[in-house]
């Protein structure tokens, strides 16, 4: 490479020398012309060599250094991708391992709380249940942060009623406010009521996190939630959610790290009030994903106000109506259709089988248990079921393979489609999509509660099948 460049420089120098000699030769007499040509040739050849060759060496060294740096960057990127993949796999595995025993704790505690018992035992049972729910929220926050860092947290757009979703999210926190003797009010202005298109679950998560923080840091006074229209010129945001409290507040120093992950106002706050410092970081990321932003203002000792501006378009469906009431009515009809239903439950863990049995007791259902995928497929061949609840990780045959086998049996025998819900501790988006791709109709994340179980059953069984459509697969 160096030799080629050197030859190019020599040839270029010769051409330059000849051109200079041709220009200068007319200014001198004949006796001096040969000397001039020789001098110009020597100077025009060797001066570029003396200057150009070091330049070639320098350029070559820089090119080689750039190549080494590019190779190092490429290797670093591969290593980072592998590390990120390993982290995602670790989080998925640890999520499964934590959710499985947590399912037993939350499910059995909830089932026990519905039984008649002395008040002291009920308080203890409720404490177990609330502690399990706290662990579940912590686990969900950790998974959300991981997905946000990896850029894999996607919003699921659907039509929802704004007032119903905000009120439902706030209602969950109202009970804690009542326990502390705090006032709690929700104001939704008439101009923002109606149907919107967006991710209602993530919207509720923002409202719930902000209300939870407000109640946590307020010992006297009240917490207020207000939703109002936002109409600023050149501004895409159309909704403003304000959560105001009369709590301890924070200073400017704390404000600087308020929305950082794993950060709180100061160390004493973590010790006194608990928490991981993930809630506000998640709220900020979700608000930005919804085309908005979150701000906070406060004065120590005088409370705080968190303001979230969001860009959520209204639905083209302007018929209105109480969406939540319609959904509730549909749920009641669906659950009434499931009374005495025949349900196949495929679950290898004995505690989880007991939890599902306890949760299904109100339906007076006829439950058939299978401890692995092969047993589930065999049971499905032997009789018809109204609903199938399928775990994923099981011996002999996993749940997704069992679902595919059941769908194949239905197709081969021209049987009607049986609603199948996956009950799984794997709750990441890719796991939900894998369940749906395998042929499941719904994915219910563990720990399973009466609310999540009955909601999933209602969504799948919203349209009851006539008895004659319940074909037997053989």
Secondary structure, 3 states (H helix, E strand, C coil): CHHHHHHHHHHHHHHHHHHHHHHHHHHCCHHHHHHHHHHHHHHHHHHHHHHHHHHHHHHHHHHHHHHHHHHHHHHHHHHHHHHHHHHHHHHHHHHHHHHHHHHHHHHHHHHHHCCCCCHHHHHHHHHHHHHHHHHHHHHHHHHHHHHHHCCCCCCCCEEEEHHHHHHHHHHHHHHHHHHCCCEEEEEECHHHCCEEEECHHHHHHHHHHHHHHHHHCCCCCEEEEEEEECCCCCCCCCEEEEEEECCCCCCHHHHHCCCCCCCCCCHHHHHHHCCCCCHHHHHHHHHHHCCCEEEEEECCCCCEEEEEEECCCECCCCCCCCHHHHHHHHHHHHHHHCCCCEEEEECCCHHHHHHHHHHHHHHCCEEEEECCHHHHHHHHHHCCCCEEEECCCCCCCCHHHHHHHHHHHHHHHCCCCCEEEEEECCCCHHHHHHHHHHCCCEEEECCCCHHHHHHHHHHHCCCCCCHHHCCCCC
